[in-house]
Structures are given as C-alpha cells and as structure tokens.
Amino acid sequence: AGTYYGGRKPEDGTIDWSKSAIAIHNLVRAVAPPYPGAFTVVAGRQARVLRTRVLDTGTALSGGPSMTVENGAIVARCGGGGALAILTLEVDGAPVSASEFAATHGAIGVPLGG
C-alpha cells in the first residue's frame, strides 16, 4: 500500500526568524529555485531569500532577529541563534544588493518578524 503526501504550498517557504541560523539556512536551501523560494517581510515589503550562508551559530538574541549590512554583506541575526549572510535577496520582485539595502535602511537593523 502506498502513502501520499500533499504537494508543496507557498506557505511552506515562510521564514520563522525565531529559529536558528542553521534551520533557516536549511529551509532556504529546501525551497530554493525551481521552487518559489523562502519568503519574509522586510520593512513592510515582501521579500524572497534565495541563497544564504551560515556565518555563525552563536547563542539566541535578546533583542530579536534583524537584518542589516555588515562588512559589505547583508546579514540576518536569527532569533534562535547565529547569523546568516544573505547572498541573494529580492524585495518586491527585484534583486537587492548590500549597497542598495544599506542606502535604503541605513546602519540600523531592520527588525524581522517571527
């Protein structure tokens, strides 16, 4: 007797920023193109995170998850611990570089919902 599994749904790619950097990195890899990618909201705008790299697996944050530019790269500090380099980010369907992100959001971190 076979078993059945329902198809992948877009909400399967929603990022829960309260998780660890490793868990989020694995989600991004699992739903990367040709799937729709991992989804989040950055400063009230729809965003897709398409490629990441784990920078560290440190302890959980006390101030909540955030995204900022550090040393020329977009970095997400994850609520469950650690940090990710965001290698490919699209906001409202357009690719965003680290310099564009910094110009739009400045040096302060953009809070990320969980």
Secondary structure, 3 states (H helix, E strand, C coil): CCCCCCCCCHHHHECCCCCCHHHHHHHHHHCCCCCCCEEEEECCEEEEEEEEEEEECCCCCCCCCEEEEECCEEEEECCCCCEEEEEEEEECCEECCHHHHHHHHCCCCEECCC
